[in-house]
Amino acid sequence: MACARFLTLKPIHGTSTLSQFHRPRIQTFCKVRAFSALMSPTSTAVFYENHGPPDTVTKVIELPPVEVKENDVCVKMLASPINPSDVNRIEGVYPVRPPVPAVGGYEGVGEVHSVGSAVQGLSPGDLVMASPPSAGTWQTHVVKDKSLWHKIDRYTPVEYAATVTINPLTALRMIEDYVELKAGDAIVQNGATSMVGQCVIQLAKIRGIHTINIIRDRTGSDEAKEKLKKLGADEVYTESQLEVKNIKSLLGNVPEPALGFNCVGGNAASLVLKFLRQGGTMVTYGGMAKKPITVSTSSFIFKVCNQFIIHCMELVPFSEFHTALDKALGKHGSQPKQVIKF
Ligand SMILES: NC(=O)c1ccc[n+]([C@@H]2O[C@H](COP(=O)([O-])OP(=O)(O)OC[C@H]3O[C@@H](n4cnc5c(N)ncnc54)[C@H](OP(=O)(O)O)[C@@H]3O)[C@@H](O)[C@H]2O)c1
């Protein structure tokens, strides 16, 4: 009997928070404030007025100071990544996005600059990350309610602190929430060079779980394979290497995976399904190829598909934002995650 379930791993978001954050910032352009109010410094921000290609619609501008209200914290940002979802928000294709005009970015880390009169537990100089993640982190000074900042160890490397809330936690939840795995079991995933993919490899390795990793064919794929193996990947294949009749013959002594992760779509999703054991689960959490998932009839009938759902990074000075954006958009081939350093 056909048995297929289609679920989604919903992205981390909070619509009300986004609009609450964005509107005051934009509205303050023409507001007259009382002299006694605590104000943030001027902020240099990656700003877009309309949706469209990020390399066309974004510009770096100076935003005027905003009031730091009694429960607000003003943070001097230190680093913030360019994630695929940030790109999709600017394009206007991500389901959950702030209203335009908006400042880009969704996660990041910074140092407390000043606090509102009712804020306790946070002081200037504390290292804080935006947690839960929320919109508008691509700017030098961010003012948000105290509940949106989480204090962290002063000595955490900024590139890790800036990127911990979305991708590593997604990897962890996907490993722990869908199938009960034990040491010796296996996972198959595509998009293995992504930050989520790299986290999956390392978290699985710690648990003694094998990983079969699929990457796309592109210049530098041999180097990418080596990097992933150093992180703990058992097997890494390019998509073209998997154009074989009996894909499972490649498994050798590794058991058929009970769990698969798909962040690419198209044929790369079918490859994950081909490796899965009967009754296995495929979690789809992204769609990098922007192509529909193709599922063979036999996979559809004999497999249960739960559809949907120490990474490599480059710190880039804020002054080179548009170079980082080009790299994040794939214009220079496969690149590490771009993290803007303010
Ligand atoms: N649902 C959720 O809650 C959730 C949470 C986090 C992330 N995500 C999703 O997970 C995915 C990965 O995010 P990330 O931040 O880890 O990514 P990332 O580090 O920015 O890496 C991007 C990945 O996408 C691949 N890629 C780019 N364009 C592609 C294309 N046209 N066809 C096939 N592969 C392509 C890249 O391969 P190369 O190395 O070959 O360039 C790389 O593996 C994204 O789709 C993101 O939206 C979802």
The ligand as a Tripos MOL2 file, in Angstrom:
@<TRIPOS>MOLECULE
LIG
   48    52     1     0     0
SMALL
NO_CHARGES

@<TRIPOS>ATOM
      1 N1         14.2390   24.6380    7.3780 N.am      1 LIG1
      2 C1         15.0620   25.2060    8.2200 C.2       1 LIG1
      3 O1         14.7630   25.4480    9.3770 O.2       1 LIG1
      4 C2         16.4510   25.5550    7.7490 C.ar      1 LIG1
      5 C3         17.4170   25.9710    8.6750 C.ar      1 LIG1
      6 C4         18.7150   26.2240    8.1890 C.ar      1 LIG1
      7 C5         19.0040   26.1020    6.8480 C.ar      1 LIG1
      8 N2         18.0080   25.7420    5.9860 N.ar      1 LIG1
      9 C6         18.2770   25.5740    4.5500 C.3       1 LIG1
     10 O2         19.3700   24.6930    4.4260 O.3       1 LIG1
     11 C7         20.0440   24.9400    3.2350 C.3       1 LIG1
     12 C8         21.5420   25.0750    3.5140 C.3       1 LIG1
     13 O3         21.7690   26.2330    4.2960 O.3       1 LIG1
     14 P1         23.2590   26.6080    4.7660 P.3       1 LIG1
     15 O4         23.2380   27.9310    5.4270 O.co2     1 LIG1
     16 O5         23.8050   25.4510    5.5060 O.co2     1 LIG1
     17 O6         23.9740   26.7210    3.3400 O.3       1 LIG1
     18 P2         25.4040   27.3240    2.9680 P.3       1 LIG1
     19 O7         26.3900   26.9990    4.0440 O.co2     1 LIG1
     20 O8         25.2400   28.7480    2.5890 O.co2     1 LIG1
     21 O9         25.7700   26.4630    1.6760 O.3       1 LIG1
     22 C9         24.9630   26.4770    0.5180 C.3       1 LIG1
     23 C10        24.8760   25.0500    0.0060 C.3       1 LIG1
     24 O10        23.9930   24.9990   -1.1090 O.3       1 LIG1
     25 C11        24.6680   24.3900   -2.2270 C.3       1 LIG1
     26 N3         24.1330   24.9940   -3.4390 N.ar      1 LIG1
     27 C12        24.1060   26.2890   -3.7690 C.ar      1 LIG1
     28 N4         23.4720   26.4800   -4.9470 N.ar      1 LIG1
     29 C13        23.0950   25.2520   -5.3580 C.ar      1 LIG1
     30 C14        22.4110   24.7710   -6.5170 C.ar      1 LIG1
     31 N5         21.9760   25.6030   -7.4840 N.pl3     1 LIG1
     32 N6         22.2030   23.4360   -6.6240 N.ar      1 LIG1
     33 C15        22.6260   22.6040   -5.6630 C.ar      1 LIG1
     34 N7         23.2710   22.9940   -4.5460 N.ar      1 LIG1
     35 C16        23.4950   24.3080   -4.4120 C.ar      1 LIG1
     36 C17        26.1360   24.6970   -1.9940 C.3       1 LIG1
     37 O11        26.9300   23.7690   -2.7050 O.3       1 LIG1
     38 P3         28.4570   24.0960   -3.1470 P.3       1 LIG1
     39 O12        29.3170   23.9190   -1.9410 O.co2     1 LIG1
     40 O13        28.7110   23.1160   -4.2030 O.co2     1 LIG1
     41 O14        28.4570   25.5350   -3.6210 O.co2     1 LIG1
     42 C18        26.2150   24.4820   -0.4770 C.3       1 LIG1
     43 O15        26.2310   23.1210   -0.1390 O.3       1 LIG1
     44 C19        19.4110   26.2010    2.6320 C.3       1 LIG1
     45 O16        18.4440   25.8200    1.6840 O.3       1 LIG1
     46 C20        18.7400   26.8300    3.8360 C.3       1 LIG1
     47 O17        17.6810   27.6720    3.4860 O.3       1 LIG1
     48 C21        16.7520   25.4510    6.3990 C.ar      1 LIG1
@<TRIPOS>BOND
     1     1     2 1
     2     2     3 2
     3     2     4 1
     4     4     5 ar
     5     4    48 ar
     6     5     6 ar
     7     6     7 ar
     8     7     8 ar
     9     8     9 1
    10     8    48 ar
    11     9    10 1
    12     9    46 1
    13    10    11 1
    14    11    12 1
    15    11    44 1
    16    12    13 1
    17    13    14 1
    18    14    15 2
    19    14    16 1
    20    14    17 1
    21    17    18 1
    22    18    19 2
    23    18    20 1
    24    18    21 1
    25    21    22 1
    26    22    23 1
    27    23    24 1
    28    23    42 1
    29    24    25 1
    30    25    26 1
    31    25    36 1
    32    26    27 ar
    33    26    35 ar
    34    27    28 ar
    35    28    29 ar
    36    29    30 ar
    37    29    35 ar
    38    30    31 1
    39    30    32 ar
    40    32    33 ar
    41    33    34 ar
    42    34    35 ar
    43    36    37 1
    44    36    42 1
    45    37    38 1
    46    38    39 2
    47    38    40 1
    48    38    41 1
    49    42    43 1
    50    44    45 1
    51    44    46 1
    52    46    47 1
@<TRIPOS>SUBSTRUCTURE
     1 LIG1         1 GROUP 0 **** ****
